[in-house]
Amino acid sequence: MKRLVECIVAARRADAAADTSAWEREMDERVYRLYLPAPRLRQAGGLTPEEIQIVEGTAK
């Protein structure tokens, strides 16, 4: 995680408009894997993209 943050910070320092979305997505995915609340979901392979949208409040 630290390395991802360093990459994002370095990119933004070099160019405030830099696209860091890939690194940000990677961080999100790692957090979901680390803190997935339900053991049965972890065993089932984690959250689906739709469930992630719900968690992030971006569900349509």
N, C-alpha and C positions, 0 to 999 in steps of 0.2 A: 504494500500500500504506500509506504513511504516513497518508493521509487516512482510510482505513478503520480503522486503529488508533486514530486520534484520535477517530473516531466511537464506537468501542466503549468507549474509556476514558471519554469524556464521558457516555455513556449509563449506564455502570456507576457513575460517581461520583454521578449524579443519582438512580439507583435500582439498588441492588446486584442486584436480581432482574430487571433489564431484559432483554428478549429481544434479544440481539445476533446471533442465529443467521444471519440473512440476510447480515450483514456478514462473519461468520466463513466462511460458504459462499463468498462472493465472494472472500475472501482465498485459500481453498483452491483455487478454480478458477484464480485467477491464478498460484498457485505451480505447479499442475499444468501450466499452459501454458508457464511459464518453464523448468521443470526436467524436462519430459518427456524421459526418458533416450534413447529410441530414435528416430532420425530417421525411420524407416519408419512408426512409430506417429504421429509428428507429421504426416507426409504423409497418413496415413489419417484424420486428423481428431481425433486425441487419444484419450484414455481413455474407455471406455464407463462408464456408472454402475456396472456390476458390477465393472469393473477398479478403479475408485476405491474401492469397498468393500473389495476385497482389499488395496489399498495402505494403507487406513486400519485394516485389521484388523477390519472390521465385517461381513465376509462371513458369510452364514448357511450 
